[in-house]
Amino acid sequence: MEDIIFWRKEAIQSNKGPAPDPADLPPLDKPVPSTALSFKQQLMLAAVQGLCANPAHATSFDELSSMALHLAETLDQEEA
């Protein structure tokens, strides 16, 4: 039994590759302003996030984009 445990530990350790080097990214001086997206784009993203957060609400994931677009357009019309 101990041989099996020892063999498994060796197999697991040999399957692990070397740790990847961390990416050298430049420091972020300032956050990206939310105005980089239009109001309608922000509504669309919020609608998609909301629909994906409650997958029981949607019966077909293929329709999520059209549902989010409809929701964003409805909210945009109500804001105007």
C-alpha positions as CSV (number, residue, x, y, z in Angstrom):
1,M,0.0,0.0,0.0
2,E,2.8,2.4,0.8
3,D,4.4,1.7,-2.6
4,I,1.1,2.8,-4.3
5,I,1.0,6.0,-2.3
6,F,4.7,6.7,-3.1
7,W,4.1,6.0,-6.8
8,R,1.1,8.3,-6.9
9,K,3.1,11.1,-5.3
10,E,5.9,10.7,-7.9
11,A,3.4,10.6,-10.7
12,I,1.6,13.7,-9.6
13,Q,4.9,15.6,-9.1
14,S,6.2,14.5,-12.5
15,N,3.0,15.7,-14.2
16,K,3.5,19.2,-12.8
17,G,5.4,21.3,-15.2
18,P,7.7,24.2,-14.2
19,A,5.9,27.2,-12.8
20,P,5.2,29.8,-15.4
21,D,7.0,33.1,-15.1
22,P,4.8,36.0,-14.1
23,A,3.9,38.3,-16.9
24,D,5.7,41.7,-16.8
25,L,2.8,44.2,-17.1
26,P,3.3,47.9,-16.9
27,P,1.8,49.4,-13.7
28,L,-1.6,50.9,-14.2
29,D,-1.3,54.6,-13.6
30,K,-5.0,55.3,-13.3
31,P,-8.1,53.2,-13.7
32,V,-9.9,53.2,-17.0
33,P,-12.8,55.6,-16.8
34,S,-16.2,54.0,-17.1
35,T,-17.0,56.7,-19.7
36,A,-14.9,54.7,-22.2
37,L,-18.1,52.8,-22.9
38,S,-21.3,54.4,-24.0
39,F,-24.3,54.4,-21.7
40,K,-26.0,51.8,-23.9
41,Q,-22.9,49.6,-23.9
42,Q,-22.9,49.8,-20.1
43,L,-26.6,48.8,-20.0
44,M,-25.9,45.9,-22.3
45,L,-23.1,44.6,-20.1
46,A,-25.1,45.0,-17.0
47,A,-28.0,43.1,-18.6
48,V,-25.8,40.3,-19.8
49,Q,-24.3,40.1,-16.3
50,G,-27.7,40.0,-14.7
51,L,-29.0,37.4,-17.1
52,C,-26.0,35.2,-16.6
53,A,-26.2,35.6,-12.8
54,N,-29.6,33.9,-12.8
55,P,-29.3,31.1,-15.4
56,A,-32.6,29.6,-14.2
57,H,-34.4,32.6,-15.6
58,A,-33.2,31.9,-19.2
59,T,-34.2,28.7,-20.8
60,S,-31.9,29.1,-23.8
61,F,-28.4,30.4,-23.5
62,D,-28.4,31.2,-27.2
63,E,-31.0,33.9,-26.6
64,L,-29.0,35.7,-23.9
65,S,-27.6,38.3,-26.3
66,S,-30.9,39.2,-27.8
67,M,-32.6,39.3,-24.4
68,A,-29.8,41.6,-23.1
69,L,-30.1,43.9,-26.1
70,H,-33.8,44.1,-25.7
71,L,-33.4,44.9,-22.0
72,A,-30.8,47.5,-22.7
73,E,-32.9,49.2,-25.4
74,T,-35.9,49.2,-23.1
75,L,-33.9,50.8,-20.3
76,D,-32.4,53.3,-22.7
77,Q,-35.8,54.4,-23.9
78,E,-37.1,54.8,-20.4
79,E,-34.1,57.0,-19.5
80,A,-34.8,59.3,-22.4
